[in-house]
Amino acid sequence: MLSPATADDLDDLATFLRTADLTVAALAEPAVRLWLERDDAGAVRTTTGFELGASGEHALVRSVAVRPDLRGAGDGLRLARFALDRAADAGARQAWLFSRRSGGFWQKLGFARTTTDALATALPDAHQVLLFRSTGQLDREVAWQRPLPASDNFAA
């Protein structure tokens, strides 16, 4: 079961996300909302989340990851839907994300490719945007976007 990440989870969460080759910037920031699941031994098995933009209308989906030995069972879609639902619940009307490797996965959820400029304009203060700008990585990223209507319910 997904639980909100707490300060006590941050070290394990960061280690898990690094292993998944995902960004660990600003995990403890208030705008970043993260959830995780642990197995019976206490190891992180899945994570998901988003960062709500300052306007509240845009959310950057981030940290959607499944431990490699658990992939292929539909957890990725469940986690992505959970993040999208929570972002919509928080008032976001547009979901955005960076993904160079998983475009097909995100297209299954209604995402369409967009420009990194569009994403950075919608979420100029998002921690990943700031990080990618400062490192010169922004132009090498692939951005995705989809609307989040108020009536959206992704639960299957």
N, C-alpha and C positions, 0 to 999 in steps of 0.2 A: 504494500500500500504506500502511495506517495505521501510524504510528510514534508512540511515546509523546512527548508534548510535553516539551521540555527548557527550561531557563532561557533558552537562546538563541532559542527560538521565541516567547517570551511577547509581545514587542512586535508581531510579525506576527500572532500569534493574537488579541491584543486588538483590533488594527485590523480584522481579519476579522470578529470577533464584533460589534463596533460597527456595521460595515456591514450585518450581518444583523439588527441591532436586538436583540441578545442581551446578557445581563448579563456584565460582565467582572470582577465582584468576585472577589477572592481566587484568581485563576488560579494563583498560585504556592504556595498552601497545600497541605500534605501530604495532607489529606483529599480534595482535588480532584484527580481523575485524568483527564487529557485526552490525546487522540490527534489527530493531524492527518495530512493528505496534502498533498503539494505537487505542482505540475505540473512539467514539464521545465524551466521557466524559474525555478522556485523559489518561485512564488506559492502561497499556501495555497488549496487547492481544496475541502477538506472538513474538518470537525472533529466530534468527538464526545467525550462523557465523562460523568462522574458525580461526586458528592461522597458519600462514605460517612459515615453518621452515627456518632456516638460509640459507640453500642451495637454497631455493625457489622451490625445487622439491617435497617436502612433505608438506601436510596440515593436521592439526588436526581439524576435524569438532567438533564444540562445541556449546553449548547454543541453541540447537534446541528444542524449547518448545512452547506449545500451552496452553492457559489458560484452566483449566479443563472444564468449561462450554461450551467451543467451540470445544472440541475434537470430533473426529468421522466424520468430514466433509472433510477430505483430506488435511487439512492445514499442518499437519506434513510432508507429502510427498512433498508438494509444498515448504515448508521451507528447507527441506533437499536438494532437487534438486537445489534450489536457491544457497545454500552454496556450493554445489559441482560445479555448473557452475561458481560461482565467484572464487573459488579456482583454477579451470582449467584456467579461464581467467587470473589469476595472475601468471600462469606458473607452478602450481603444477601438477605433474604426478602421484602422489599417495595420496590417501585420507586415513586417519586413524581416529579412534575414540575409546573412552572408553564407554562401555555400558554393565552393568550387567543385566538390566531388559528388554531391547528392541531389542534383537538380531533378532527376526523375522521381525521386522520393517526394520532394516538395511539390512537384507538379501534380501528384496524386491527391494532394490536399488543396489544389486550386491556386497554387502560387504560379506566377508568371515572371519570367526574367525581366529585370529592369536595369537601370544604370546605377552605378555606385553614387553618382552625383545626385540622383533622385532620392536615394536612401539617405545620403548625408544631408540633403536639404530638409528632409522630413524629420530627421533625428540628429541635428547638428551637435548636440551635447551628449549623445550616447557614448558610453565609455569605449566600445569597440570602434566607433567612428573616430573618436579622438586618438585612440591608440594607433589605428591604421593610418590616419593622417600623419601622425608624428613619426612613424616608421617608414613612410612611403609605400606601405602595403595596400592602401585603399584602391589604387588604380589596378592592382593585380587581383582584386577580389571579384566575385560574381555575386550580384545582388538579386534578390527575389522579393516579390510583393504580392499581397492579396487583400481584398477588402474583408472587413469583419463587421457585417451588419449586426445590428442589435439583436436580431432574432436568430442569429446563427447558433446552432447547437451541433457540435461535432460528435457528440457521444453516439456511439453505434449501438 
